[in-house]
Amino acid sequence: MPKNNAFFEQVYQVVRLVPKGRVTTYGAIGKFLGSAKSARMVGWAMNSSHNQSPKVPAHRVVNRNGLLTGKHHFSDENTMINLLKDEGIEVTNNQVVHFKNHFWDPTEQLAL
């Protein structure tokens, strides 16, 4: 298995553990996986996650400021917003409202 595929699968495993009603960041996932400077690579993994099985809740991954930077990779630009709202997360101007209250940090919640 190529190195990127193994890393992508690790990313998907972490994202599948993000609870409903919570969000995490590209950087937090990278840090948890031991690659603190790999936020961009995590983003690439998320861009490729839509056909994975089991499903990857990609809508729960945002940037470090709570911005929905990945929304353009969904079927339409409102899909990510609507999925988050369905889970009780308020979004205004493409940003999670009260981001710190919804933030789920895998380094605090999971053990390697």
Secondary structure, DSSP 8 states (H G I E B T S, - for coil): --HHHHHHHHHHHHHTTS-TT-BEEHHHHHHHTT-TT-HHHHHHHHHT-TT-SS---GGGEE-TTSB-TTGGGSSSTTHHHHHHHHTT--EETTEETTHHHHB--HHHH---
